[in-house]
Amino acid sequence: MFLTGTAAASGIAWINSLGNLGGFFGPSMVGWAKTLTGSFAGGLYALAVCALASAVISLFWLRIPRAIATGEELAAARIRSVGEPAVLSGLVQREAVRLEPVANPTPSGVIA
């Protein structure tokens, strides 16, 4: 998950705001293109161009962070590839995590 708490709430509000803007400007753009071209096909082409432009902007402008593997995935990858850097379904291991058995599994100071 990328956002939690109030950041998640503001992120959802931002996405909702953009959706509301699209709900207003989309039909306006279709109506404008229909009066300009004389058919609804022109309006749909205009929306398709906007969708393509947003896809290109998302592809080249946004910087989405890569996921970081959990300790269990790293341990499983270490078992599969001994001595080599582990690659987990496209995720590169950033830090070596060595899981070793603990001699005394009970917390110190606890008497059973």
N, C-alpha and C positions, 0 to 999 in steps of 0.2 A: 504494500500500500504506500502511495506516495505522500498523501496528506492525512493528518489526523486532527481531531479536535476542531478548534475554530478555523484553522486553515482549510480543513475539509469543507466546512460550512461556507466559507467565502469562495472556495473553488467551485462548489456546486452552484452558488449564486451567480458567479461569473459565467458559467456555462449556460445557465438558465437565461441570463441577460442576452447572451449572444443568440440563443435560440429564439427569443422574443423579437430581436432585431431581424432575424431571418424570416420570421413569420410576418413581419410588416413589409420588409423590402422585397421579399420574393414575389408575392402577388403584384406588387407595384411594378416590379421589373417585367413580369410577364405581360401585364396590361400595356406598359409602355412599348414593349417589343411587338405586341400584337397590333397596336395602332401604327407602328412604324412599318411593319412588314405585311400586315393584312391577314396573318394567320397565327394560330397558337404555336405552330412549329417554331417560329422565330423566338418566341418566349421561352420555349423549352430548350432551344439551343443556347440562349443566353444563360439560363440556369446551369446548363451543362458546362459552359465555359467558366462560370463562377466556381463550380465544383472542381473542375480541373485545376484552376488557379489555386484553390485552397489546398489541393493535394500536393501541388508542386511546392508551395510555400511550406507545408508541413514536412515534406521530404528534405528540403535543402536548408531551411532556416531554423527549425526546432532542434534543440539538443536534448534528446531523451536519454537519461542515464541507463547504463546497462545493469542488469540484475547481478547481485553478488550471491555466490553459492553459500548455502548453510553448512554448518560443521558436518552434518550427516552425509550430505552430498560429497563433501571433500573427502571424508573417510572412505566412502564407497569408491570414489575415483582413485584414491591412493591404493586401495586393494587391487583394482583392475590394472593400474599402470604403476608398477614398482620401479622407482628410480627416475621416472619421467614426469614432467609437469602434467598435471591432470587437466583435461579439457572436458567440461561438463555440458553437453548438449549446446555448444556454442558459447558457453561461459568460461572464461579463462580464470584459472585459480590465481588469485592475487596474493595470498599469504598461505604458507604451509601450516597446516594444522595437524598435529600429531596426537592421536588419541591412544593412550596407553592405559592398561588396567591399573587400578588403584590397589595398593597392598591392603589397606584397612578401609573398607567401604563405609564404616560407621563414623559419624563425626567424633572428633577427639573430645574426651571429657564425658561422653555418654556411656553409662554403664548399663549393659543389657540385662 
